[in-house]
Amino acid sequence: MDSVEDVFTRLRRYPDVEAPNLYAVDAADRLILDTAADALAGAGSGEVAVIGDAYGALTLGVAVRHGHSGIRVHQDLLTGELALAGNAKNFGLADRFTVHGLDADLLTGARVVVMRLPKMLAGLAEIAEAIARYAADDVVVYAGGRDKYLTPTMNDVFAETFRQVRAGRGRQKSRVLVVSEPLPVGEPRFPVRENIIEIDGDVVAYGAAFSGPRLDIGTRFLLEHLDRMKPDAREAIDLGCGTGILAVALAKSRPRIRVVGTDQSCAAVASARATAAANGVDDRVTVVRDDAMSSAADNSADLVLCNPPFHVGAAVHTGSAIKMFAETGRVLRPGGELWTVYNSHLNYRGVVERMVGRTDVIDRNQKFTVTRSVRGLRDVQR
């Protein structure tokens, strides 16, 4: 059997973006496993849950160091789920864990939970509530992350549903919160729902969904140009759909169009489906969990809308956006349009033109640029 460090040395991020400054394991993963070591050693089969494992370091670390099987895992992002599956297969550990939603199947009877702290406080609140609701009364949670992303408010969020919240000693710019004694919880607080004037309807959001039930400023800027987007489009894709605001706005403004929303986040997909239903367009808006439209057929869409990310995990990196643009060049039909809004300092125009087709700047404000790219008859993915 490989040692934990042997596994970590060979751990990969694939199919997520891979680059010299992007890592599949970090100091926080190691500190979480070290802090929880005694509890993990004393846990029985089926009593360990892992939440928010980036690429498999926590799950495989538990399996290798403590010999556990029956580990239950929840990862919001599809790339993390696929990376864990690939890494586990490479190490012969695919039978040690099962994948679940953030629900009773994941947490019932769990006595030890190891997790990475999410960036969004609403996401943490939803996780903490689920653990308190479903896990064993004596559950202990080991939740860690990098110091620069931790805030005292995270302690307060846990304190809403747990009696004991203690910050461990820091190491290598990482820290772990040790949380125990769950409190009684009432009705679930998520999803939340809010009316948005720009779509003349409600947005529904689960905790980990980007921007929650609000309209982020990039999407707001792109919405201003909705009526200029390919007027004869019949099949559209909202790429990285989040809570589904763009997909729903497009469907409500064009009764004959069909829209597919895609996102790799479980929370986003559930939110977008609920938003479409809340606005009465779920018969024409389909939402799928996918990595950058990888499951979409070639030449299958007339219109793609995209508000791409420019962070990959904790690092500023454009790899995810470039992956989205490359897939768009494959999926658009000749004459199809990609409408993108992005932070102006990234200057994506040349990249999009190379991967999709002729690209024009449609609008620009102090922070964002909106472009339209048209796939020509001879444009091919490069």
Backbone torsions as a table, in degrees:
resi	resn	phi	psi	omega
1	MET	NA	134.5	177.0
2	ASP	-65.2	149.5	171.5
3	SER	-76.1	166.1	179.4
4	VAL	-58.6	-43.3	-179.0
5	GLU	-67.2	-33.6	174.7
6	ASP	-61.5	-42.6	178.6
7	VAL	-64.4	-46.5	-177.6
8	PHE	-62.9	-36.3	-179.4
9	THR	-62.6	-33.6	-176.1
10	ARG	-103.0	3.6	-178.8
11	LEU	-66.6	137.0	-178.4
12	ARG	-117.2	156.6	175.2
13	ARG	-89.0	-18.8	-174.0
14	TYR	-50.8	134.1	13.9
15	PRO	-90.0	9.5	174.0
16	ASP	-70.9	167.8	-178.5
17	VAL	-59.2	135.4	176.6
18	GLU	-118.4	133.8	-178.8
19	ALA	-159.0	160.3	-177.5
20	PRO	-57.5	-28.3	-178.6
21	ASN	-98.6	12.3	178.4
22	LEU	-119.9	131.9	-170.9
23	TYR	-122.6	149.8	179.2
24	ALA	-88.6	-14.3	179.0
25	VAL	-145.5	147.3	178.9
26	ASP	-140.3	-175.9	-175.7
27	ALA	-63.8	-30.0	179.1
28	ALA	-67.0	-40.3	176.4
29	ASP	-58.2	-46.7	-179.1
30	ARG	-63.5	-41.6	-178.8
31	LEU	-68.0	-38.9	176.8
32	ILE	-59.0	-48.2	-179.2
33	LEU	-64.7	-39.3	178.9
34	ASP	-67.6	-42.4	-178.7
35	THR	-65.6	-37.0	-177.5
36	ALA	-89.8	4.8	-170.0
37	ALA	-56.6	-47.6	-177.5
38	ASP	-65.7	-42.4	179.3
39	ALA	-64.1	-40.9	178.7
40	LEU	-65.7	-38.4	179.2
41	ALA	-63.4	-30.4	-178.1
42	GLY	-92.4	-5.5	-178.5
43	ALA	-81.6	148.7	178.2
44	GLY	-92.3	175.0	178.2
45	SER	-60.4	133.2	179.4
46	GLY	81.0	5.5	-178.0
47	GLU	-104.9	7.6	-178.4
48	VAL	-116.5	131.7	174.1
49	ALA	-121.8	144.3	179.4
50	VAL	-123.0	130.7	-177.9
51	ILE	-128.0	132.5	174.3
52	GLY	75.0	22.8	177.4
53	ASP	-64.9	122.5	-173.2
54	ALA	-64.8	-56.1	-175.7
55	TYR	-137.7	8.9	176.5
56	GLY	116.8	-1.4	-177.5
57	ALA	-60.7	-44.0	-178.4
58	LEU	-70.4	-48.9	-177.2
59	THR	-62.4	-49.3	-178.4
60	LEU	-72.9	-30.1	174.4
61	GLY	-62.6	-43.5	176.6
62	VAL	-62.9	-43.7	-177.5
63	ALA	-64.6	-43.6	-174.9
64	VAL	-78.0	-47.0	-175.3
65	ARG	-69.9	-36.3	-173.2
66	HIS	-115.0	0.0	177.7
67	GLY	69.4	19.8	-175.6
68	HIS	-74.1	145.9	165.5
69	SER	-125.6	175.6	-179.0
70	GLY	68.6	23.2	178.2
71	ILE	-73.8	131.5	179.2
72	ARG	-103.9	132.1	-169.1
73	VAL	-127.7	138.1	169.5
74	HIS	-128.3	124.3	174.3
75	GLN	-126.9	126.6	-179.2
76	ASP	-67.5	-39.5	-173.7
77	LEU	-90.8	135.3	-180.0
78	LEU	-63.7	-38.1	-179.9
79	THR	-60.5	-38.5	176.9
80	GLY	-66.0	-41.2	179.3
81	GLU	-62.5	-43.8	179.8
82	LEU	-69.6	-36.6	177.9
83	ALA	-64.9	-43.6	176.7
84	LEU	-59.0	-45.8	-179.7
85	ALA	-61.3	-43.3	179.9
86	GLY	-66.2	-44.1	178.8
87	ASN	-64.6	-42.2	179.9
88	ALA	-62.5	-40.3	177.9
89	LYS	-62.8	-42.4	-179.3
90	ASN	-62.3	-32.0	-178.0
91	PHE	-98.8	5.1	-179.8
92	GLY	68.9	33.5	-175.8
93	LEU	-120.0	16.7	-174.7
94	ALA	-65.5	-19.3	-178.3
95	ASP	-91.5	5.3	-174.8
96	ARG	-90.2	-10.8	-174.2
97	PHE	-145.0	162.6	173.3
98	THR	-130.2	152.9	-175.5
99	VAL	-103.7	137.9	-175.4
100	HIS	-141.5	164.5	167.7
101	GLY	-77.6	178.7	177.1
102	LEU	-83.5	80.4	-168.6
103	ASP	-152.8	-169.9	-177.3
104	ALA	-63.6	-36.8	179.5
105	ASP	-60.9	-33.9	179.0
106	LEU	-72.3	-36.8	-162.7
107	LEU	-117.6	-17.1	-177.7
108	THR	-59.0	124.0	179.6
109	GLY	81.9	-0.9	179.8
110	ALA	-69.6	132.3	178.6
111	ARG	-109.5	-19.0	176.3
112	VAL	-133.2	127.2	174.3
113	VAL	-120.9	123.1	173.1
114	VAL	-111.2	137.2	-172.4
115	MET	-156.3	153.1	168.0
116	ARG	-89.7	135.5	178.4
117	LEU	-70.0	128.2	178.4
118	PRO	-74.9	159.8	179.4
119	LYS	-70.9	-35.0	-174.7
120	MET	-89.2	128.9	179.9
121	LEU	-63.7	-34.2	177.9
122	ALA	-64.0	-38.2	176.1
123	GLY	-63.5	-40.8	177.8
124	LEU	-65.0	-41.9	179.8
125	ALA	-60.1	-41.1	180.0
126	GLU	-67.0	-40.2	178.0
127	ILE	-64.6	-48.0	-178.1
128	ALA	-59.8	-41.1	179.3
129	GLU	-64.5	-41.5	179.8
130	ALA	-64.9	-41.5	178.4
131	ILE	-63.1	-46.6	-179.3
132	ALA	-62.2	-34.3	-177.6
133	ARG	-74.6	-41.6	-167.9
134	TYR	-108.6	-28.5	-171.9
135	ALA	-75.2	171.0	179.0
136	ALA	-62.6	154.2	-178.7
137	ASP	-62.3	-26.9	-179.2
138	ASP	-99.0	20.5	-179.1
139	VAL	-61.2	143.5	172.1
140	VAL	-124.0	131.6	-176.6
141	VAL	-108.0	130.7	175.9
142	TYR	-114.9	102.7	-172.6
143	ALA	-116.7	117.9	-174.0
144	GLY	-130.5	168.9	177.7
145	GLY	-174.7	-179.3	178.0
146	ARG	-78.3	139.7	-174.6
147	ASP	-51.4	-40.7	-173.6
148	LYS	-67.9	-12.5	179.0
149	TYR	-109.0	2.4	-179.3
150	LEU	-97.5	143.6	177.9
151	THR	-134.8	153.9	176.4
152	PRO	-58.1	-25.1	179.5
153	THR	-62.0	-27.6	177.6
154	MET	-62.7	-38.3	175.1
155	ASN	-60.7	-42.4	-178.9
156	ASP	-64.2	-38.2	178.9
157	VAL	-63.0	-46.4	177.4
158	PHE	-62.9	-36.5	-177.0
159	ALA	-65.7	-16.3	177.1
160	GLU	-69.7	-25.2	-175.6
161	THR	-127.6	0.0	178.5
162	PHE	-135.9	143.2	-178.8
163	ARG	-77.2	-35.3	-176.3
164	GLN	-114.2	122.9	175.5
165	VAL	-134.9	117.7	-175.9
166	ARG	-131.1	131.5	176.7
167	ALA	-87.1	126.9	178.2
168	GLY	-78.5	175.4	178.6
169	ARG	-72.0	136.2	-179.7
170	GLY	-73.4	154.6	176.8
171	ARG	-153.7	130.6	178.6
172	GLN	49.0	47.6	176.6
173	LYS	59.8	33.1	176.9
174	SER	-134.2	160.0	-178.5
175	ARG	-152.9	154.4	180.0
176	VAL	-125.7	133.8	170.0
177	LEU	-93.7	131.6	177.0
178	VAL	-107.6	120.4	-168.4
179	VAL	-126.1	135.3	-177.9
180	SER	-152.6	175.6	178.6
181	GLU	60.5	73.6	-179.4
182	PRO	-63.3	142.8	177.5
183	LEU	-94.7	159.4	175.3
184	PRO	-61.6	140.8	178.4
185	VAL	-120.9	149.2	179.6
186	GLY	-92.2	-143.9	178.6
187	GLU	-64.9	145.7	179.5
188	PRO	-57.3	138.2	179.1
189	ARG	-84.5	-11.9	-177.3
190	PHE	-121.1	145.3	6.5
191	PRO	-78.9	161.4	174.6
192	VAL	-104.8	161.9	-172.8
193	ARG	-139.8	137.2	-177.9
194	GLU	-146.7	141.1	178.4
195	ASN	-80.4	133.9	179.9
196	ILE	-119.2	120.5	-176.7
197	ILE	-60.4	-39.2	-173.5
198	GLU	-61.6	-24.7	177.1
199	ILE	-112.9	2.5	-179.7
200	ASP	51.7	47.2	-178.6
201	GLY	-172.1	-171.2	-175.6
202	ASP	-100.0	147.4	171.2
203	VAL	-111.8	132.9	-178.9
204	VAL	-112.5	134.4	-175.2
205	ALA	-141.5	131.4	167.7
206	TYR	-83.3	167.7	-168.2
207	GLY	-57.6	-41.3	-174.4
208	ALA	-87.0	1.4	-178.8
209	ALA	-72.6	132.5	-178.4
210	PHE	-58.0	131.6	179.2
211	SER	70.6	0.3	179.2
212	GLY	58.0	-142.0	-178.1
213	PRO	-85.5	9.3	-177.2
214	ARG	-95.8	167.8	179.2
215	LEU	-99.0	115.8	179.9
216	ASP	-74.2	156.4	-169.2
217	ILE	-69.0	-28.8	176.4
218	GLY	-67.2	-46.4	178.0
219	THR	-63.0	-39.1	178.0
220	ARG	-57.9	-42.5	-179.1
221	PHE	-65.8	-41.6	179.0
222	LEU	-66.1	-36.7	179.9
223	LEU	-60.8	-27.5	-179.9
224	GLU	-62.8	-17.6	-175.8
225	HIS	-111.4	16.5	-174.0
226	LEU	-58.7	-39.4	-175.3
227	ASP	-73.9	-10.7	179.2
228	ARG	-93.7	-9.9	-176.5
229	MET	-74.5	136.1	-176.8
230	LYS	-9.5	98.3	-172.0
231	PRO	-65.6	-25.3	-178.5
232	ASP	-95.6	10.6	-178.9
233	ALA	-64.1	136.7	177.0
234	ARG	-116.0	-24.4	179.8
235	GLU	-130.1	117.8	-175.4
236	ALA	-125.1	158.5	177.1
237	ILE	-129.3	129.7	170.9
238	ASP	-97.2	101.3	-171.3
239	LEU	-87.6	118.6	-172.3
240	GLY	72.5	57.9	-163.8
241	CYS	-73.1	-17.2	-177.7
242	GLY	57.8	-128.8	-179.2
243	THR	-81.2	1.4	173.4
244	GLY	90.2	16.8	-175.8
245	ILE	-62.0	-47.7	-179.4
246	LEU	-64.8	-43.5	-179.8
247	ALA	-60.4	-44.6	-178.5
248	VAL	-68.9	-42.3	179.1
249	ALA	-60.8	-41.6	179.4
250	LEU	-65.5	-44.5	-179.3
251	ALA	-65.4	-38.3	-179.5
252	LYS	-70.6	-29.6	-177.9
253	SER	-86.1	-15.6	-177.6
254	ARG	-136.0	96.6	-172.9
255	PRO	-61.1	-20.2	-176.8
256	ARG	-97.4	-5.3	-175.6
257	ILE	-86.1	149.0	173.1
258	ARG	-115.3	135.3	-173.7
259	VAL	-124.4	136.0	170.9
260	VAL	-109.8	122.4	172.8
261	GLY	-96.4	132.7	178.7
262	THR	-126.0	140.9	175.7
263	ASP	-158.4	150.8	179.2
264	GLN	-90.7	-3.6	-179.2
265	SER	-90.8	128.8	174.5
266	CYS	-57.1	-45.0	-177.4
267	ALA	-64.6	-39.6	179.1
268	ALA	-64.9	-45.1	-178.8
269	VAL	-61.4	-46.4	178.7
270	ALA	-62.8	-39.2	179.8
271	SER	-65.8	-47.1	-178.0
272	ALA	-63.4	-39.8	176.8
273	ARG	-61.6	-43.0	-179.9
274	ALA	-68.1	-37.1	177.9
275	THR	-65.1	-42.7	177.6
276	ALA	-61.4	-42.9	179.2
277	ALA	-65.6	-39.8	-179.0
278	ALA	-64.5	-24.9	-178.5
279	ASN	-103.9	7.6	174.7
280	GLY	70.2	25.1	179.8
281	VAL	-120.7	16.8	-178.3
282	ASP	-68.4	-10.5	174.0
283	ASP	-78.7	-17.0	-179.5
284	ARG	-121.4	-4.6	177.0
285	VAL	-116.4	115.3	176.9
286	THR	-108.2	135.9	-178.2
287	VAL	-120.5	130.2	-178.5
288	VAL	-128.2	147.8	173.6
289	ARG	-87.0	116.9	-171.9
290	ASP	-153.9	157.7	178.3
291	ASP	-102.8	99.6	175.3
292	ALA	55.3	44.3	176.7
293	MET	63.4	24.8	-176.1
294	SER	-61.5	-24.4	-178.7
295	SER	-92.5	-5.2	-180.0
296	ALA	-76.3	144.8	-178.7
297	ALA	-75.9	155.3	174.3
298	ASP	-60.3	145.7	173.9
299	ASN	50.8	46.0	-172.8
300	SER	-114.9	-3.5	-175.9
301	ALA	-131.1	146.0	176.2
302	ASP	-91.1	-25.8	-172.4
303	LEU	-148.7	133.8	174.6
304	VAL	-126.6	133.2	175.4
305	LEU	-112.8	137.7	-175.1
306	CYS	-150.8	128.8	170.1
307	ASN	-116.2	84.8	-167.3
308	PRO	-74.9	153.8	174.6
309	PRO	-77.9	158.3	170.9
310	PHE	-124.1	9.8	172.2
311	HIS	-113.6	140.3	170.0
312	VAL	-115.8	103.8	-173.0
313	GLY	62.8	-125.1	-177.6
314	ALA	-90.1	-12.3	-173.1
315	ALA	-97.8	142.3	172.1
316	VAL	-74.5	115.9	-173.6
317	HIS	-157.3	135.7	-175.9
318	THR	-94.4	6.0	-175.0
319	GLY	-58.8	-39.5	-179.6
320	SER	-64.9	-41.3	179.3
321	ALA	-65.0	-42.8	179.7
322	ILE	-62.3	-38.7	176.5
323	LYS	-61.1	-41.7	177.8
324	MET	-62.7	-43.0	-179.4
325	PHE	-64.9	-40.6	179.5
326	ALA	-62.1	-42.8	179.0
327	GLU	-67.3	-34.3	178.0
328	THR	-63.0	-41.1	177.3
329	GLY	-59.8	-29.1	178.1
330	ARG	-80.6	-38.2	-170.5
331	VAL	-83.9	-31.7	-178.3
332	LEU	-68.3	142.0	170.6
333	ARG	-76.4	157.5	172.2
334	PRO	-54.1	132.0	-175.8
335	GLY	87.3	-8.5	177.7
336	GLY	-70.8	157.5	-175.3
337	GLU	-119.4	140.4	167.8
338	LEU	-109.8	123.7	173.7
339	TRP	-110.0	122.8	-174.2
340	THR	-127.7	142.4	169.5
341	VAL	-120.9	132.6	-177.3
342	TYR	-149.9	160.3	175.7
343	ASN	-60.2	124.5	-170.2
344	SER	-59.3	-31.5	-177.0
345	HIS	-67.3	-15.1	179.9
346	LEU	-78.4	-23.3	175.2
347	ASN	50.6	57.0	-177.3
348	TYR	-74.5	-9.3	-168.5
349	ARG	-53.3	-46.8	-179.1
350	GLY	-63.5	-38.7	179.2
351	VAL	-65.0	-45.6	-178.6
352	VAL	-65.3	-40.3	-179.9
353	GLU	-62.3	-38.1	-179.6
354	ARG	-70.1	-35.4	-173.7
355	MET	-94.6	-22.0	-176.8
356	VAL	-117.9	-57.4	-177.7
357	GLY	158.5	-169.7	-176.8
358	ARG	-50.0	129.0	-173.1
359	THR	-125.8	128.9	178.4
360	ASP	-119.1	141.7	172.0
361	VAL	-78.3	120.3	-177.7
362	ILE	-92.0	-37.0	-178.0
363	ASP	-160.7	158.5	178.9
364	ARG	-152.7	137.7	171.4
365	ASN	-122.9	-163.3	-174.7
366	GLN	-63.4	-24.8	-174.8
367	LYS	-119.3	-35.2	-169.7
368	PHE	-120.4	156.4	173.1
369	THR	-123.5	136.8	174.2
370	VAL	-109.7	127.2	177.7
371	THR	-123.7	155.1	171.5
372	ARG	-120.2	126.5	177.5
373	SER	-116.1	136.3	-178.8
374	VAL	-117.7	124.8	178.0
375	ARG	-79.5	118.2	179.6
376	GLY	-82.8	172.5	-178.1
377	LEU	-62.8	-28.9	-177.1
378	ARG	-106.1	1.0	179.4
379	ASP	-69.4	133.2	176.6
380	VAL	-132.2	154.8	177.2
381	GLN	-66.4	130.9	-179.8
382	ARG	-105.9	NA	NA
